[in-house]
Amino acid sequence: MSPEVEAGLRLLLAAVLGGLIGFQREFCHRPAGLRTHILICMGSALFTVVSIMGFEGTVDPARVAAGVVTGIGFIGAGVIFRGLKGDAHVVGLTTAASIWVTAAIGIAAGAGMYIIATIVAVVTFLVLIIPKVKG
């Protein structure tokens, strides 16, 4: 299989897995829905693929993954910060966490770790569909 086909399959897997998580968020009318999760997962996968295949032997691919984690942290913090209300009630933590794990799934898919990426996406989906316990 050519490197371009392999890269394309990795990106396609990332889009599907990000879409799975994004579908759940969209279905529940939460911020950061289908398109956002697909773009985050696919973008993370693309950065990973480019760092592995595009700069082979010249750049440490782990540095790119660390950059993705940092960048996603800023997006997640923005989701949480935006959700703060005057009564100190914090909202948006689950959305921030879903964005964070979706980026990690993208990195795994981009690195060719298909089974791990798929397992984490399915477990994440299952965790998100568990009803929230009101306390």
N, C-alpha and C positions, 0 to 999 in steps of 0.2 A: 504494500500500500504506500502511495506517495506521501511525503510529509504534508502536503497541502490537503489531501483527503483526510488524513489523520487529524490535522488541525481543525478542519471543517466539522468532523464528527464530534470532536471535543466541544466545539462551540455550540453545535446543535444540541448535544446532551445538556449543556449548561442552560440553554434557552428553555428546554423542556422541563428541567428540574426547577429552575427559577419560576417558570410558569405554574408549576404545581403548587408551590408555596404562595405565589402571588394570587392564584385563583382563590385560595382559601381566604386570603386577606380581602380580596375584592368582594367575594361572596358575603363576608361579614361586614361589609361597608366600613372597612378600616382604612386609615391612610396608608399610602405606599402599597398599591394593589398590584394587579397583574403586570402591567407594563413596567412599573418601577422594579419589581423583583426580577423580571426577565432581563432588563437592561443591566442591573447590578450583577447578576450571576454571569451573564454573557460578557460583560466588560471585564470582570475579574478573571474569567477564563481567557479572554483575549490577551490581557496583560501577561498572564502566566505563559500562554503559548508563545507569545512574541519573545518573552524573556528566555524561554527554553530553546526555541527553534531559531529565533532570529539573531540571537547574539551568542550562539553556542561557543563555549570555551572562553568567552571574553568577559562575561558578566555573571555574577552569582544570582541565579534565579530566585533564591530565597530573599534577596533584597527587594525584589519587585513585590513578592508576596507580603513582605513587611510593610511596604508602602501602601498596598491595597488595604491592609488591616487598619493602618493609621487613617487613611482617607475615609474609610467606612465609619470609623469611630466618630469623625466629625459630622458625618451625615446623621448617624444615630443620635449623637448629642443634640443636634438641631431638632430632631423629632421629639426628643424628650423635653428639651427646653421650651419648645413651642407649645407643648401640652401642659405646662405648669399653669396652675390657677392660683388666685389669691389666697385660697384656704390651704395652701401647701399640699393639695391633692395632686399627685404625680400621675400623669397618663402618658402613654406612648412607649412604655418600657418593652412591651411585647413586640410592638412594631420595630423598635430599634433593634431588639434581639433577632427578629426575623430578617432584618436587613443584614445584620452582622453574619448570621449563619448562612444566608444566601450567598454572600461574598465568599465565605469559606468553601461552600459547595462549588462555586465557580472556580476557585483556585484548584480544588481537587480535580474537577473535570478537566480543566486546562492542563493539569499535570499528567493526565491520562489515568487517573485513579477512578475509573468508571464505577466500580462496585461500591467503593467507599462513598463517593459522591451520591450515588443513588440511594444507598442505605440511609445516609444522613438526611437526604431530602424527604424520604418516606417517613422516617421517624419524626422529623420536624413537622411535616404535614399532620401526622397523627397527634402530636403534642398540641398543635394549634386547634384541632377540632375537638379536643377534650373540653367539655363545658367548664366555664369559669365558675369556681365555687365562691359564692357570696358569703362574706363573713360578717 
